């Protein structure tokens, strides 16, 4: 296998240049947001006064709540257009190329795409850093020097993005290496297993117990580290349980489907629950973050009802600023995740849409099915993710702050906005679907 063969195989097919553009855009967004979030949080660790540990604890929690979903978006970016890649790599396997050769080709391609996106992301981070440096904390702006990532740390973030791309590409090779003919014949992917939810619930129960115990027995530094790790694990658990929840919901909808669009929507989800989960996981992550933001708003209301000295008033103002930043970054992540995954879904299913059109199915029916496949499980997924976050917050702040009107209002607003972003995304990707029908 020579370089010219690889170049021909990896060249986008006619009309599919977006297949390569989308992952580049996704990796650019991931890199820019990670560098910006980490860069903004690093300034807190330069403080050494008595109030510094509290700022550092809040920054660590916000960092985990944002970076973990961003890494999830990075993994999704590495899996974009997997069907196109699987088909071309399966061609190599059927032509006799060894599994090692296929593996090297895949990893190299994914890393090159990620590197192009990461470079754009670094430039975007440098462009917006002056604006981030103007955000005030403790009565004065953070400053450009405080939010710019040191070259060594910034390089580490870029390397981590590239390693994530390589790992996702390598993990996705199993189907191609084991059964290249199955890829060519579009064999059905294995469904999400019920063991996911059993293991996930057990892990969440363990996290709940540890959150309840550690603040009482450990010092502040250990507690900060443990809570940050536990919240990261909890977000990962939500990602593990999510596909199973969608599979169960789609199975129920399939039995009750009364229209072609309803039947097709259920089949789309059942064909790949993991792919369906990636369409809504951004909103699930934001719902998780919304609970922390809502309880933070309730805590600020309690603080404002008391007579605060100047230091406490400044702390309350800084917490409010941190909440706003976290929510804004979360919505940027949702918009990027949903937009990229929606567009990628249409591009990867181009041949299916073309076949349905040739069979006489109207585009409106396909669009309705695609929309229902995304929107139907969205509310249940969002509420379920928020409940998971509420269970974890309960040992720290109690039920009164979680269920306070200000908290519930904040959570509700975040859910509505997140669902609205998904709906708008399904509408904006409709021209891609129309193009597939026109090419039929």
N, C-alpha and C positions, 0 to 999 in steps of 0.2 A: 504494500500500500504506500503510494508516494503522496507528496504534498499536493500535486495537481489533482489527484483523485479526490482528496479531502476537500479541496477548494470547490470542485464541481458539486460534490454532494452537499456541502454546507451553503452553497449559493441559494438565496431565497428564490422560490418559484415565482413565476410571473404574477404580479399583483399582490405579493406577500412580503414586501419590504417592511411593513409594519411588524412582522413577526420578529424581526431583529431590533427594530426601533423600540418596541415596548419594554423589553428587559433592560435596555440601556437607560430609558427614562426611569424605570423603577429603581434601578441601582443608584442612579443619580439622586433621586429623592431620598432613598434610604441613607446614603452617605452624607448628604447635606444635613438631614435632620439629626442623625446620630452625632455628627461633629458639633452641631449647634447646641443640642441638648447637653451633651457631655461638657462642651466648652462653657456653657452657662453655669453648670453645676460645679465646675472645678474651682470657681472663685471662692465658694463657701469654705473650702478646705484650707484656704490660706489664713482664715481667721483663727485667733487663739484666745479670745476673751471668754468670759464665763457663759455668754449666750451663744457662742459658736456651736457647741454640740447640738443644740436644738435646731439651728439652721441646717446643720449637716445631716441630722436625722431626716428632716423634711425633704432635703435635696436628694438623699439616697432613695427614699421611697418614691419620689417623683421620677427619679432616674430609672428605677426598675419598671415602674408603670409605663414608661414611654419606650425605653430601649427594647424591652422584650417584644412588644408588638411590632416594633420596627424591624427587629431581626426576623420575626415571622413574615413580614412583608418582603424582606430580603430573600427568605426561602421561597416565597411564592414567585418572586422575580426570577429566581434560578430555575423554576419549573415551568415558566411561561413557554407556550408553544411546544410542550413536551411531545405531543402527538407527531408534529413535524419532525422533531429530532429523532424520536423513536423509530419512525418509518425509515428515515434515511440511514440510521445506524443499523437497523435490521437488514437493510439492503447490503451493507458491508458484511454482516454476519453470514447472510445467505450466499454471498460471493466468496466466503471462505476466510475472511479476516478473523484473526484470533480475538478472544475476549479482551486480552491485554491491549491490542491495537484499538479496539472499539472504545475501551476505557480511556486510553490516552487521548484519543480524538475528542471525546465528549468533554473531558475535564479541560482540555486546552481551549476548546470553543467557549465553554461557559466562563472560564477565567478571563478570556479576552473581552467578552461582552461585558462582564462585570467591571473590568478595569476601565473600559471606555466610560461606563456610567459613573464609576467612582471618581474619575478625573473631573467630569462635569460637576459632580457633587462637591468636590473640594473647592472648585472655583465659585460655586454658588454659596458655600459656607463663608468664603472670604468676602464675598460681595455683601452678605447680610450681617456679618459680624459687627460693623459699625452701628447698625440699628439695634442689635441685641445689647451692645455695650451702653446704650442710652437708657436701658431699663433701670429704674431706681430701686435700690435696696439700702436700708439703713439711712435713708435721707439723701443719698447721692447715687449717681449712675455707677454701674459696675465698671465701665471703662473698656475700651477696646483691648487693652493688654490683658485684662482679666478673663475675657471670653474667648480670645484666640487660642486655639489648641497649640501646645508645644509641638514642634516638628516630629519629635520621636513618638509622642502619643497619637498625633494625627496619622502618622504612618502606620501605627499599630491598628487604628480603627480601619484604615483602608485594607490592610492585610487581613483583618478579621472578616471584612466583607468578601474579599477574594476567596478566603478559606471556606466561608459559608457557601459561596457559589460552587466551589469545587466539591464540597461534601454533598450538597444537594444533587449535583450532577452524578456523582459516583453512586449515591443511594438509588437514583432513578434508573440505573443501568440493569438492575436485576432482571426485569422483564425482557429486555432486549437480548441480554446475554444468554438467558435460559431458554427463551422461546421466541426467536425472531419471527417465525412463521405466525405465531399468535398475534404479534403486533401487526403484521401485514393484514391478517384477517380480522383485526379489531376485536380481539377477544375481550370479554367483559372483565373489568378489574374486580379484585376481591372486595367484598363489602366490608364496612366497618363492623368489627366483632363486638358482641355484648360485653366481653371482658374489659373493654375500654372503660365502661362506666363503673364496673365493680372496682377496678384498680383506682380509677379517678376518685370515687367517693371515699375509698379507704385513705387515699393520700390527703384529701381535703380534711377528713376527720383528724388525721395526725397533725396537720398544720394547725387546725383549730386548737388542739390541746397544747401545742408548743407555743402558740401566740399567747395563750392564757397563762402559761407557766413562766416563760422567760423574763418578761418585764419585772416579775416579783423576785426572781432569784439571781439575775445577772446584772452587771453594771451597764451603764448607758451605752458604751461603745459596743459591747457584745450584743446588746439588745438591738442596736441599729443594724448591725451586720446580719443577725439572725432574721429580723423582720424583713429586710430587703431580700434575702435569699428565699424566705418562705413565700413572699408575694410573687417572686419570679416563678417559683415552682407552681404556685396556684394558677398563674396565667398559662403556664404550660399544660396544666391539667385541663383547663377549659378548652384548650386546643385539641386535647386528646378525646375528650367526651363529645365535643361538638359534632363530628361526623356521624357518630352513632345516633345522636338525637335527631339529626336530619334524616337518617335512613329510616328510623322508626316512624317519624312524621310522614315521610313520603310513602311508606307502605300503607299507612292508614288512608292517605289521600288517594292512593291508587285504587283501593277497594271501593271508595265512594265517588270516584270520578264519573261525572255525567256529561262532560263535554270533551271534544278532542284536545283542546288546549290544556284542560285539567289532567287528562291522561298523559299527554306528552310531558307536562311539567313534572309529574311524579316520576316518569321514566328517566328524565334528565338527571334528577337527583339520585335515583337508585343506580344509574349507570356509574356514577362516581361520587359517593358522599363526600370524599375528601375534597374534590374539586368544587362541589357545591358549598362546602364549608368555607373555602377560601373566598367565596363571593360575599359572605356575611361576617367573616371573622373580625374584620376591622370594626364593625359596629359592636360586636360582642366585647372586644377589648375596650372600646370607649365606654360601654355600659359598666364594665368593671371599674374603670377609672372614675366614672360619674359618681359612684357611691362614695369614694374617698373625697371627691370634690364636694358632694352634698353634705357629708358630715363635717367637712371643713367649714362650709358656709354656716352651718348650725353652730359650730364652735365659735366662730367669729361673732355671731349674734349674741351668744351667751357672754362673750368677753365684752362686747360693746354695751351690754346692759349694766355692767358694773363700772364703778369709778376707776378708770385706768390712769396710771401715771404715764409720763412721756415715753418711757422705755417700752411699756406694755402696749401703748397705742401704736408705736412704731412697729412692734412685732406683729400686731394685728394687721397693719397695713401691708407689711411684707408677706404675710400669709395669704392675704387677698391677692396680691400681685402674683405670687407663686401659683395659686389656684387658676388664675386667668391664663397664665402662660401654659400650664399643664393642659388645660382644656383646649386652648388654641392649637397647641402642638398635636394633641390627640385628634382634633378634627382634620388637621392637615394630613395626618397619617391615614385617617379613614378615607378622605377624598382620594388620596393616592392609591391606597389599597383597592378600594372599590372600582375606581376608574380603570386602573390597569388590568385588574382581574376580569372585569366585564368585557373590556375590549379584547383581551386575550381569549376569553371564552368564545366570543363570536368568531374570531379568526381561526381558532382551533377546530371549531365545529362547522367550518365553511362547507366542507364536502357533504356533511349531513344536511345542512340547510338547502344546498343545491339539489340533493336527492329528493328531499321532501317537496321542493318546488316542482320537480319533474313529475312527481307522483300526483300533482294537482293540489297540494295544500297551499292555501293563501298565505302570504307573508304575515298578515295580521294575526293569523292563528299561531304561527311560530313565534312571533314577537310576544303575544299574550302568554304563551306557554313559558317562554324564557323569563318573562317578567314574574309570572306566578312562581316559578321555580326558585326565584330569589326572594320575592317579597313575602310569600306565604309563611316560611319558617322564621322570618326576621324578628317579629315581635316576641315569639316564644324564646328564641335564642338570646335576645337582648335582656329580657326579664330574668331568664335563668342565669345569665352571667352576672347581672346585678345582684341576684340573690346570693350567689357564691361569694361575691365581694362583701355583702352585708354580713354573712356568717363570719367572715374573717375579721371584719371591723368590730363586731359586737364585743369580743373580749377586751378590746382596747378602749372603746368610747361608750359602750352601752347602747341599749335600744332607744333611749330617749332622743339621742342626737341623730340616730339613723332615720327614725320615723318622724322627726320634727318637720313642720310644714316647709321650712326653707330647704331642708335636705331633699324632701320628696319633690318639691318644685324644681330644684336643680337637676335631679335625676330625670324627671319627666321631660324637661326642656332638652337635655342631652339626647335622650332616646328619640324624641320627635325630630330633632335636627339630624341625627344619624340616619334614621329611616328616610328622611327627606333627601339626604345625600345619595342614598342607594337608589331611590326612585328616579332622581334626576339623572343618575348615571345610566340607568337602563334606557332612559329616553335619548340621551346623547349618543349612545352607541347604536341606536337604531339605524343610522345611515350605513354602518358597516354591514348590518344584516341585509338591508336593501341592496347593497352592492353585490352581495353573494347571490341574491335572487336574480339580479340583472345579468350576472355572468353565466347563469344556468343555461 
